[in-house]
């Protein structure tokens, strides 16, 4: 039987622990992919204006809910504001532009509300606080049930506090064994901000290995991930799971929501099947030694490469 929204494991903040990420899925492919993900048991669907696939995602949500006999309330839907970036000649959005952008996303998705609306990046410069003020008002109007940010640092979040506005409920950030961000996570925990992890599979040789998807560290990742002595290969063998399952489970064991993406139905199911094993203390301690600081996905600053 397909799992329901209510029995999907959740974070302490109530978000399904395993969501379906749609970055780098084209609008043409999104409907079938999202419908298949819902059929496989995913109850959190994550998209963004910057992914240019919200219409396809919305169709996939409708198709998936219908096929599974589920209601809209059974699926948690996240989308994101692209705030603009003056470094690209892309004028940052002000308050009114943010409200309009939300309505554009909501119409593309075909939903009367979204469950979580995020500011995709802190690239709005002097308009950041006005963008956040708009999100606060959207929540008060019931158009989004929760609000948050993505790729924000402590300094960006402190800007919100200094403006006297409510703090974000979530911060979606790059989190994986190579980029563990302990200081930022501690700051978020102190302020009641829940993490959502993207790019959880960075250490694998197959992470964004398609043409045009590479980051500056892709060659390094492919070399290390392909090494027969990779610690993740050893852990996968030890627990009888895949390397991807090890990496995703590391996140959920630490309490993060994760957002794996796959167009392969078997891998979709594998990426959901994370709760039949536990990484032991030695393996968790070993992974802790792998932190290399800043991430590899966010370095591009391009929304196509941010989960």
C-alpha positions as CSV (number, residue, x, y, z in Angstrom):
1,X,0.0,0.0,0.0
2,X,1.3,3.5,-0.8
3,X,2.2,5.3,2.4
4,X,0.1,8.3,3.4
5,X,1.0,11.7,4.4
6,X,0.4,10.9,8.0
7,X,2.7,7.9,8.3
8,X,5.6,9.4,6.4
9,X,8.5,10.0,8.9
10,X,8.8,13.7,9.7
11,X,11.3,16.2,11.1
12,X,10.8,17.8,14.5
13,X,9.2,20.7,12.6
14,X,6.7,18.4,11.0
15,X,8.2,18.3,7.5
16,X,8.4,14.9,5.7
17,X,12.0,13.7,6.2
18,X,12.4,12.6,2.6
19,X,11.1,15.0,-0.2
20,X,11.3,14.9,-3.9
21,X,13.6,17.5,-5.4
22,X,12.9,18.8,-8.9
23,X,16.0,20.9,-9.7
24,X,17.3,20.1,-13.2
25,X,14.0,18.4,-14.2
26,X,12.6,20.1,-17.3
27,X,9.0,21.4,-17.3
28,X,8.3,18.7,-19.9
29,X,9.5,15.9,-17.7
30,X,8.3,17.3,-14.4
31,X,4.6,16.1,-14.5
32,X,5.5,12.4,-15.0
33,X,8.4,12.5,-12.5
34,X,6.3,14.2,-9.7
35,X,3.3,11.9,-10.3
36,X,5.7,8.9,-10.1
37,X,7.3,10.3,-6.9
38,X,3.9,10.6,-5.2
39,X,3.1,7.1,-6.3
40,X,6.4,5.9,-4.7
41,X,5.4,7.5,-1.4
42,X,6.9,11.0,-1.5
43,X,4.9,13.5,0.4
44,X,7.0,16.6,0.0
45,X,7.6,18.1,-3.5
46,X,10.2,20.9,-3.8
47,X,10.4,23.3,-6.7
48,X,11.3,26.9,-7.4
49,X,10.6,29.7,-9.9
50,X,14.3,29.5,-10.8
51,X,13.8,25.8,-12.0
52,X,11.3,26.9,-14.7
53,X,9.2,23.8,-14.1
54,X,6.4,24.9,-11.7
55,X,3.6,24.2,-14.3
56,X,4.9,20.7,-14.9
57,X,5.3,20.1,-11.1
58,X,1.7,21.3,-10.5
59,X,0.4,18.9,-13.1
60,X,2.3,16.1,-11.6
61,X,0.9,16.9,-8.2
62,X,-2.6,16.7,-9.5
63,X,-2.0,13.6,-11.5
64,X,-0.2,11.9,-8.6
65,X,-2.9,12.7,-6.0
66,X,-5.6,11.5,-8.3
67,X,-3.8,8.2,-9.1
68,X,-3.1,7.6,-5.4
69,X,-6.5,8.6,-4.1
70,X,-5.0,11.3,-2.0
71,X,-6.1,14.9,-1.1
72,X,-4.1,18.1,-1.5
73,X,-3.6,18.1,2.2
74,X,-1.6,14.9,1.9
75,X,1.3,16.6,0.0
76,X,3.6,19.3,1.3
77,X,4.6,21.7,-1.5
78,X,7.6,24.0,-1.4
79,X,8.4,26.6,-4.0
80,X,10.9,29.6,-4.0
81,X,11.1,33.2,-4.9
82,X,13.9,34.1,-7.2
83,X,14.9,37.4,-5.6
84,X,17.0,38.8,-8.4
85,X,20.7,39.3,-8.5
86,X,22.2,42.7,-9.4
87,X,25.6,41.0,-10.2
88,X,23.8,39.6,-13.3
89,X,22.0,42.8,-14.1
90,X,18.9,41.2,-12.6
91,X,17.1,43.9,-10.5
92,X,16.2,42.6,-7.0
93,X,12.5,42.3,-6.3
94,X,10.9,44.7,-3.9
95,X,7.8,44.0,-1.8
96,X,5.3,44.4,-4.6
97,X,7.4,42.3,-7.0
98,X,7.7,39.6,-4.5
99,X,4.0,39.4,-4.0
100,X,3.5,39.3,-7.8
101,X,6.2,36.6,-8.1
102,X,4.4,34.4,-5.5
103,X,1.1,34.8,-7.4
104,X,2.9,33.8,-10.6
105,X,4.3,30.7,-9.0
106,X,1.0,29.8,-7.3
107,X,-0.9,30.1,-10.7
108,X,1.8,28.0,-12.5
109,X,1.4,25.3,-9.8
110,X,-2.4,25.5,-10.0
111,X,-2.7,25.6,-6.2
112,X,-4.7,27.8,-3.9
113,X,-1.8,27.9,-1.4
114,X,1.7,26.5,-1.0
115,X,2.9,24.9,2.2
116,X,6.3,26.6,2.3
117,X,7.6,29.6,0.4
118,X,11.3,30.3,0.5
119,X,13.6,33.2,-0.7
120,X,15.9,31.2,-2.9
121,X,19.1,33.1,-2.2
122,X,20.3,36.2,-0.3
123,X,21.0,38.0,-3.6
124,X,18.4,40.6,-3.2
125,X,20.8,43.1,-1.6
126,X,19.0,46.1,-0.2
127,X,15.6,44.6,-1.0
128,X,16.2,41.5,1.2
129,X,14.2,42.8,4.1
130,X,11.3,44.0,1.9
131,X,11.3,40.5,0.2
132,X,11.0,38.9,3.7
133,X,8.3,41.4,4.8
134,X,6.3,40.3,1.7
135,X,6.7,36.6,2.8
136,X,5.5,37.5,6.3
137,X,2.4,39.1,4.8
138,X,1.7,36.1,2.5
139,X,1.7,33.8,5.5
140,X,-0.6,36.1,7.4
141,X,-3.0,36.0,4.4
142,X,-3.0,32.2,4.4
143,X,-1.4,31.9,1.0
144,X,1.5,30.0,2.4
145,X,1.5,28.0,5.6
146,X,5.2,28.5,6.4
147,X,8.0,30.8,5.2
148,X,11.7,30.5,5.1
149,X,14.9,31.2,3.3
150,X,17.6,29.3,1.3
151,X,21.3,29.7,1.2
152,X,21.2,32.3,4.0
153,X,24.1,32.7,6.5
154,X,23.9,33.9,10.0
155,X,24.4,37.5,8.9
156,X,21.5,37.4,6.5
157,X,19.2,36.0,9.1
158,X,20.4,38.6,11.7
159,X,19.2,41.2,9.2
160,X,15.7,39.9,9.6
161,X,16.0,40.0,13.4
162,X,17.3,43.6,13.2
163,X,14.3,44.6,11.2
164,X,12.0,43.4,13.9
165,X,10.4,40.8,11.7
166,X,9.5,37.1,12.5
167,X,12.4,34.8,12.0
168,X,12.4,32.2,9.2
169,X,10.9,28.8,10.0
170,X,13.3,27.0,7.6
171,X,16.6,27.5,5.8
172,X,17.3,25.2,2.9
173,X,21.0,24.8,2.6
174,X,23.6,22.6,1.0
175,X,24.3,19.8,3.6
176,X,26.3,16.7,3.1
177,X,29.4,15.1,4.6
178,X,31.7,17.5,2.7
179,X,29.7,20.6,3.9
180,X,28.3,20.1,7.3
181,X,28.0,23.7,8.5
182,X,28.0,23.0,12.3
183,X,28.2,26.7,13.2
184,X,25.3,27.7,11.0
185,X,23.2,24.7,12.2
186,X,23.9,25.6,15.8
187,X,22.8,29.2,15.2
188,X,19.6,28.0,13.4
189,X,18.8,25.6,16.3
190,X,19.2,28.4,18.8
191,X,16.7,30.4,16.7
192,X,14.2,27.7,16.0
193,X,15.0,27.5,12.3
194,X,14.8,24.0,10.8
195,X,17.3,22.9,8.2
196,X,16.3,21.3,4.8
197,X,19.3,19.7,3.1
198,X,20.0,19.8,-0.6
199,X,22.8,18.3,-2.7
200,X,22.9,15.4,-0.2
201,X,24.7,13.1,-2.7
202,X,27.7,15.4,-3.5
203,X,30.3,12.9,-2.5
204,X,29.2,10.4,-5.2
205,X,30.9,10.3,-8.5
206,X,27.5,10.5,-10.3
207,X,26.4,13.7,-8.6
208,X,25.4,16.1,-11.4
209,X,27.7,14.3,-13.9
210,X,25.6,15.2,-16.9
211,X,27.0,17.7,-19.4
212,X,26.4,21.3,-18.2
213,X,25.7,20.3,-14.6
214,X,29.3,20.3,-13.3
215,X,30.6,22.4,-10.5
216,X,34.2,23.4,-10.1
217,X,34.9,20.3,-7.9
218,X,33.2,17.7,-10.1
219,X,36.5,16.1,-11.2
220,X,37.6,15.8,-7.6
221,X,34.3,14.3,-6.6
222,X,34.3,11.8,-9.5
223,X,37.8,10.7,-8.7
224,X,37.1,10.2,-5.0
225,X,33.6,8.7,-5.5
226,X,34.9,6.2,-8.0
227,X,37.7,5.0,-5.7
228,X,37.1,1.4,-4.7
229,X,38.3,2.5,-1.2
230,X,35.6,5.1,-0.8
231,X,34.3,5.0,2.8
232,X,30.8,5.3,1.5
233,X,31.3,2.2,-0.6
234,X,32.4,0.4,2.6
235,X,29.5,1.7,4.6
236,X,27.0,0.6,1.8
237,X,28.4,-2.9,1.9
238,X,28.3,-3.0,5.7
239,X,24.7,-2.1,5.9
240,X,23.5,-3.8,2.7
241,X,22.3,-0.6,1.1
242,X,23.4,1.8,-1.7
243,X,25.9,4.6,-1.3
244,X,23.1,7.1,-2.0
245,X,21.0,5.5,0.9
246,X,24.0,5.9,3.2
247,X,24.3,9.6,2.4
248,X,20.6,10.3,2.6
249,X,20.3,8.4,5.8
250,X,23.2,10.4,7.3
251,X,21.0,13.5,6.8
252,X,17.8,12.1,8.2
253,X,19.7,10.5,11.2
254,X,20.9,14.0,12.0
255,X,17.3,15.3,11.7
256,X,17.5,17.1,8.3
257,X,14.8,16.8,5.7
258,X,16.5,15.7,2.4
259,X,15.5,16.2,-1.2
260,X,16.8,13.4,-3.5
261,X,15.9,13.6,-7.2
262,X,15.7,10.7,-9.6
263,X,13.8,10.0,-12.8
264,X,14.4,6.2,-12.3
265,X,11.5,4.6,-10.5
266,X,13.7,2.0,-8.7
267,X,16.0,4.8,-7.4
268,X,13.0,6.8,-6.3
269,X,11.9,3.9,-4.1
270,X,15.4,3.3,-2.9
271,X,15.8,6.9,-1.9
272,X,12.7,6.7,0.2
273,X,13.8,3.4,1.9
274,X,16.1,4.9,4.5
275,X,14.6,3.7,7.8
276,X,15.6,0.1,8.0
277,X,19.1,0.7,9.2
278,X,21.1,3.1,11.5
279,X,24.6,4.3,11.0
280,X,26.6,3.3,14.0
281,X,28.6,5.7,16.2
282,X,31.9,4.9,14.5
283,X,30.6,5.7,11.1
284,X,28.9,8.9,12.2
285,X,32.2,10.0,13.8
286,X,34.1,9.1,10.7
287,X,31.7,11.2,8.5
288,X,32.2,14.1,10.9
289,X,35.9,14.2,10.0
290,X,35.0,14.7,6.3
291,X,33.8,18.3,6.5
292,X,35.5,20.5,4.0
293,X,33.7,23.8,4.8
294,X,31.7,25.6,2.2
295,X,29.7,23.7,-0.4
296,X,30.2,23.0,-4.0
297,X,26.7,23.6,-5.4
298,X,26.0,27.1,-4.0
299,X,29.4,28.3,-5.3
300,X,27.9,28.8,-8.8
301,X,25.2,31.3,-7.6
302,X,23.0,30.0,-10.4
303,X,19.5,28.9,-9.4
304,X,19.8,25.9,-11.8
305,X,22.5,24.5,-9.5
306,X,20.8,25.2,-6.1
307,X,18.5,22.5,-4.7
